[in-house]
């Protein structure tokens, strides 16, 4: 098992090295092409490359989300699906996924996009579209995402309740100590203190 993990890590490093070589080669090709352009063409090409880079960055950022890619964000979709009884509201259909894939694939395809990482983004886009287009894969992905969301919310809720409980106990301790110290004067002092708060 450890040998398999080491081999997988080595294969991943090799893939990253090859991807970096591709990126550097594409960047060098673009720079050479820009040098051959006149000022107006150069300005347009650099502006387009900036736009292309934004799209690629968004896709790669969503791809590198831990522990697995956010496939909806890769495609530029927001999954706000709500189940109310037998109805599903704001459901993203396979048709929506295919439409988003078609639109983005035109913008990210390495032949059209001038960014050096366009090939990586295009592969991530294809992988996300494949997962969300297949009903079973999508259902499994949605279940995993929902399970992580519930676990995170449970942890946050638990932490919040712990803080509130700790605050309540500290307040009871302070009030109890104050009441013992002040004795019969505690009620008038508390009343005056509450009136002075606003």
N, C-alpha and C positions, 0 to 999 in steps of 0.2 A: 504494500500500500504506500509506503514511504517512497519507494522507487518510482511508483506511478506518479505521485505528487511532484517529485523532483523532475521527472520527464515532462510533465505538464507545464511546470514552471519554466523549464528550459525552452520548450516549444513556444510558450507565450513570449519569452524574452526575444527569441528569434523572430517571431512575427512582428514584435514591436520594432526591432532593428530594421527589418525589411520595410515596414511602413514608414519609418523615419527616412530611410534612403529614398523611397518613392517621393516623400514630401519634399526633401531637399532637391531632388531632380526636377520636380514640377516647379519649385520656386526658381531654380536656376533657369529653366526654360522660359518662364514668364519674364524674368529680368532681362534675358537676352532679347525676347520679343519686344519688350518695352523700349529697349535701347534703339531699336530700328524704327520706332514710331516718331511722328512729329509731335509737337507740344500738345495740340488739341486731342489727338488720339491717345497720347500718354495720360492726359488728365482723365479722359473718359475711362480708360482701362483701369487706372488706379482706383477711381471711384467705384467701378463695378466690382473690383477685387475686394474692396472694403465691404460692400454689400454682401458679396459671396461669403466672406469670412464670418460675418455675423450669423448667417444661416448655418454654416458649418459648426460654428462655436455652440450655437443653441442645441443642435442635434447631438454633438459630442458630449456636451454637459449633461444632457438627459440620458445619454448612453452610459456615462460613468457614474450614475447614481448607485449608491450602495443599498442593498446587496445585489440587486439586479437592475437592469435598465428600466427607466420609466417609459414604456413603449408608447403610451398615449402622448407624452410630452415630445418624444422623438418625432412623432407625426404632426405635432402642433395641435393636438386635440386635448380637450379637458374632459375628464371623466367625472361628471357630476351626476351620475346615475343614482336615482332615488327609488326605492321600492316602497310603495304604499299599497298594502293589500295585494290584490292581483295585478296592479298596474306598475309599470316601469316608466318613470319620467326621465327625460333627458338622456335616453339610451342612445349610445353611439352604435350605429348599424355598420354592417360589413361594407355597405355602399359608401358610408362616410369615410371609412378607413381607406377604401380603394381610391376615393376621390382625393383625399389628403395625400396619399402615396403618389398618385400620378402628378399632382401639382408640385410636390416637393422634389420628386425624382427628376423632374425637368430642370429644377433650379440647382440641384446638388450633383447631377451626373458629372463625372470627371471631365467629360468632353466639353461641357458648358461652363462649369464652375472653375474659376481660376485659382482658388485657394489650394494650398499644398495638401491639405488633409481631406479634400473632397472625396477621395476614394474611400477613406475610412468612414466618412459620414454616409456615403451612399450604401456601403455594406450594412451599417447600423440601421439605416432606413429600410433596407430590404428585410433585415431580420425582424424588425418591429412590425412591419406590414405582414410578414408571414405569420407571426404569433397572433396578431389581432384579427387576421382574416380567417384563420382556422378556428371554428367554434369551440372545439375541445381545448385547444391550447389557450385560447382567450379566457375560457371559463376557469381553467386552472390558474392562469396568471391573475385574474381578478380575485380568486379565492386567496392566493398568497398575499396579494396587496392588502386585502381586507383583514386578513389575520395579523399582518404586521401593524396595520393601523389600529386595530383593537388592542393589541399588546402595548403599543406606544401610549394610547389613550388611557389604558388601565394604569400604566406606570405613572403617567402625569397626574391622573386623578388620585392615585394612592399617595403620591408625594404632596399634593395640595391638601388632602385630608390630614396627612401627618403634620403638616405645618399648622393647619387650623387647630388640630387637637393640642399640639404643643403650646400654641398661643393661648388657648382656653385654659389649660392647666396652669400656665404661668400667671395669667390674670387672676385665676381663683386663688393662687398662692399669695399674690400681692394683696388682693382684697382681704383675704383671711388674716394676713399679718397686720395690715393696716387696721382692721377691726379690733384685733387683740390689743394693739398699741393704743388706739384711741378710746377703746371701751365705749361708754355711753355716748360719747361725742361723735362716734363714727357716722351716724345717719345725717346729722346737720352738716358735717364736713363734706360728705359725699354729695349732698344736695347743693351746697355752695359751689363745690368743684364742678358739678354738672352745669350749673348756671353760668359759671365763668368760662366754660369751653368755647361757646360760639365766638 
